Amino acid sequence: MENSPMDLLPGVGPVLEKFSNVKRIAVLRGGGLGDLIYTYPALHALKRAYPEATITLLGTPVHRAVVATTEGPVDLVELLPVARGVHDGPRNGERFDDDAEDVAAQEAFFEAMQAREFDLGVQMHGGGRFSNPFLLRLGAKHTVGTCTKDAEPLERTLDYVYYQNEPDRWMEVAGLAGAPAIIPPPLRPGPDHQQNIAGLRDRRRTSLVVVHPGATDPRRRWPASYFAEAAAGVAREGAQVLVVGDRAEKALAQEVTELAVRLLPEAHREAVRSVAGELDIGDLAALLDEASVMLASDSGPRHLAQALGTPTVGIFWVGNVLNAGPRGRSLHRIHMSWVTSCPRCGADVTQVGWTAPHCGHDDTLIEGIAVADVVQDVLDLTATSLLLRGR
């Protein structure tokens, strides 16, 4: 498959010589929805560089659901066994529960994967302390990935420094495998899911704004009352607002919805409703594809909206902007909190990951972001979105 000049991007790192005779590629990526979306530009680059190869993602149930319900570069998904630093099992507070590891399940997994005889193993999961030994047990002919100073090296490695844009990081890893950076196509939801969400759209409203108030880390969550005020603000301007979330976020979504409705005059109260817990991942993708704008904290659904090409307004802590913030501002706006210490105990929150333990407090770090500024960006991007879609 030939690369056209419009498809290629200047690399964020060197593009090394391709490996020869690559027919089977395994990519290791645990974590949640956003963790998978980070890797999609790199996965597309690998698919372009090795068009005859099958890409098998070693991932999690949500990854399998995304691959099954959207069009993308992954051919197969194999679910990871519970393994320290790769795929967490049940938690005991912030500590990994050693009893969660199933050694027999791990051995069965490695035996099955070794039988695949992968030509290339790609590590796209953290700094490699746990993920590199895991990848090496696949027995792939060639390996590439990231590596901290205390991690077992692979055949070709990229130094892992925490504060780096995540899609760029994994694109740089793809370059180690000989895959030039490309402009990836947007994700596309399946037609069945588009039909599933058709009844949710209120065509009497001028636009659709999808709101996701959740985030895995509570410190990344904008207060529910702020989301409610923003939802009410855009509803007053004619937007339909649907609040989304998984089953664990139903109470939060309902709180946002009820607070927003109280702020609205009767004529606009039906414009805001929660559909949290009602959508599978394919339906969520279809809804976000239909949306004029998405408003969210730094979360997997916001990353999914961006991958679909939907404009987003994101509420970020400054450190997360470095890793996960969108790079352009035409379709994506960010509001950033510059807080660098825990509001309760003063601990430095910029030292993350393995470099410093969590202080134990989950107070939000982004409370200081003004609602009025966020609402204005949602309205501005709504106008842009409607213009682009010819509505």
Disulfide bonds with the S-S distance in Angstrom:
none
